[in-house]
Amino acid sequence: MPRNPVFHAYYQKKLKEGKTKGQALVCIMRRLVNIVYGMMKYKTAYELPIVEEKEVV
């Protein structure tokens, strides 16, 4: 399970879509590759996006 809150939310989303745990992790890995590629291409640092927590009802 991912420790980054953004990836954790993405992981949970993929599980709700019916993906297995392994498939959800592969989705996260691909997303990480895309982020790293963008960082290298534009020579920028990773900035953690602000995640708004939804209230549990």
C-alpha positions, -999 to 999 in steps of 0.1 A, spaced: 0 0 0 14 34 -9 25 59 18 20 90 -3 -16 103 2 -20 111 -35 -10 76 -46 -30 60 -18 -61 78 -31 -53 67 -66 -47 31 -53 -81 30 -36 -97 44 -67 -83 16 -88 -94 -10 -63 -129 4 -64 -128 1 -102 -123 -36 -98 -85 -39 -102 -66 -64 -82 -40 -52 -57 -12 -61 -82 -29 -43 -111 -35 -12 -89 2 -12 -80 12 -14 -117 -11 16 -124 8 35 -96 42 25 -111 32 37 -145 20 70 -130 53 74 -112 72 68 -144 52 95 -161 59 119 -132 97 111 -132 98 115 -170 81 150 -167 105 160 -140 135 150 -161 121 166 -192 113 199 -176 141 198 -150 117 203 -121 114 190 -86 85 169 -74 60 189 -54 34 170 -34 -1 182 -46 -25 194 -20 -51 168 -13 -84 178 2 -97 151 26 -134 144 21 -156 141 52 -168 107 61 -206 106 63 
